[in-house]
Every structure is written in structure tokens, then in C-alpha cells.
Amino acid sequence: MNLTFYKYQGTGNDFVMIDNRSKTFKKGDSEIISHITNRHFGIGADGIILIENDKELDFKMIYFNADGSQTFCGNGARCAVAFAKKLNIIKEETTFSAFDGTHFAEIENGIISLQMIDVAEMEINENSVFMYTGTQHHVEVVADLNQYPVFEHGKKIRDSYQDPGSNVNFVQQIDATTFRVRTYEKGVEDETLACGTGVTAVAIAMHKTNKTKSNLVSLEVEGGVLQVSFTEKKGTYESVFLKGPAEFVFKGNLNI
């Protein structure tokens, strides 16, 4: 099969985007997904995103990690919105379906603001916070993020959670409203340059544990800067928005 694909990236999280409205891509084949995302023998990406028709909403986003597992991806969703605009499916606003439910997003000057799911439940431990923001996230504050062994400790913590495991975010506070984040992602099984659901979890965790009083938090990741805003009502975080760039990289064809 000759596959037309588009490469997008959002703060360094990169994705192979496929227009699958004709449903020609074989979704159940994890070997094909792993081959395409392989950085040495394939196109190379953190994951694959399919855009399909939705009966009620503008489109459906289907996301696969590099290992073929299915979940939600915040930066991937922002790239999906940019891709849907390129395909002329949407204009400046959209409502679409994804693995964790319905999402609203808007585009302004290349910046995508994506509404995330509400967060009401989280597990607060002595040294960490765990929550679900579209996928599972462990958040832990460390003293020196530059020297921290993200891969080694991230993999160990990821494996300590029951199936399907957890993404692991290590955080260093910069000032009252800014945090630096490095993330080990399950499914990719490595540190990535950014994680949208991860920085969302970090922003909420830092507010919940009184590291910040702001409802607008800046998150410095290895691939750039993201922002997360929210409102908090009786312990529930609502109107959660992930904001940042999403950029087209290139278009190509691959025989699979």
C-alpha cells in the first residue's frame, strides 16, 4: 500500500498524520505502526494520528503510540486540529472526538488552544501526584532537572504502576507561575521533547499542592514552551486548556 502522510510537530512532539476518512489504513497492525514510527527504519515519530469522519462532530482523532497502543495525546490533538484545518475540514474552531471524549479547540496565528478533560480525582502522595488527563500521569518535583536521570527513573516508576502503566513527569519550579518539565512516556518508552497531557497534569498538580496560586501556568519543555489554564471549583479542575504551537513539517509517501 502506498501511504500519503504528513509530518507535524508540537513543541518537539512529532507525529505522522494520516487522512483516513476513506479508511484505507490498517488500524489493528501494531507492527506497521512501529515500523512507521521507527526513527531508523521508518519515518520516525512519537506516534501516529488518523483523522476520520465523525457522525456528529467535525472529525475523529485516533492516536497510536509508537508501540501501537491507543490512548489520547494532548500535543497530538493540537497537531490534529492544525492538520484538519489543512485538509479544509475546519476553519478556526472545532469540536472533535478522541480516545478520552469530546474536545473543543481554536486556532489563532498558528497557536492551538485545546480544551482538555476536567480533572476531579487525583492521588496525592508524599513525593508525587497521580492523575488522569487523557492518559495516566505521575508528577514528581526534583531539585536539578538538568542532571536528573529521566530515562532510568522514569522507566522504573512507569513500570511500578499496574497495566497500562503511567507517563512520568519530573518537575523543577522556576518561579511563581513557571515550571520546567521532562517526561518519560509510556508507549514511546523513552523521554520525549514534550507531553501535552503531561504538562496539563503538572500544572494542576502544582496548583493542587500549593506550588502556585495562578490559574495560568507556563511549562518549559525540552521542545519549547506550553501554557495551561484552568478554573478550580471545589477541588475539580474545569475549563482546562492546553495552549501552544503546532507546525507542519513535511509531506511524503511510504510503501508499506
C-alpha positions, 0 to 999 in steps of 0.5 A: 500500500502506498501511504500519503502522510504528513509530518507535524510537530508540537513543541518537539512532539512529532507525529505522522498524520494520516487522512483516513476518512476513506479508511484505507489504513490498517488500524489493528497492525501494531507492527506497521505502526512501529515500523512507521514510527521507527526513527531508523527504519521508518519515518520516525515519530512519537506516534501516529494520528488518523483523522476520520469522519465523525457522525456528529462532530467535525472529525475523529482523532485516533492516536497510536503510540509508537508501540501501537497502543491507543490512548489520547495525546494532548500535543497530538490533538493540537497537531490534529486540529492544525492538520484538519484545518489543512485538509479544509475540514475546519476553519478556526474552531472545532469540536472533535472526538478522541480516545478520552471524549469530546474536545473543543479547540481554536486556532489563532496565528498558528497557536492551538488552544485545546480544551482538555478533560476536567480533572476531579480525582487525583492521588496525592502522595508524599513525593508525587501526584497521580492523575488522569488527563487523557492518559495516566500521569505521575508528577514528581518535583526534583531539585536539578532537572538538568542532571536528573536521570529521566530515562532510568527513573522514569522507566522504573516508576512507569513500570511500578504502576499496574497495566497500562502503566503511567507517563512520568513527569519530573518537575523543577519550579522556576518561579511563581507561575513557571515550571520546567518539565521532562517526561518519560512516556509510556508507549514511546518508552523513552523521554520525549521533547514534550507531553501535552497531557503531561504538562496539563497534569503538572500544572494542576498538580502544582496548583493542587499542592500549593506550588502556585496560586495562578490559574495560568501556568507556563511549562518549559519543555525540552521542545519549547514552551506550553501554557495551561489554564484552568478554573478550580471549583471545589477541588475539580479542575474545569475549563482546562486548556492546553495552549501552544504551537503546532507546525507542519513539517513535511509531506511524503509517501511510504510503501508499506 
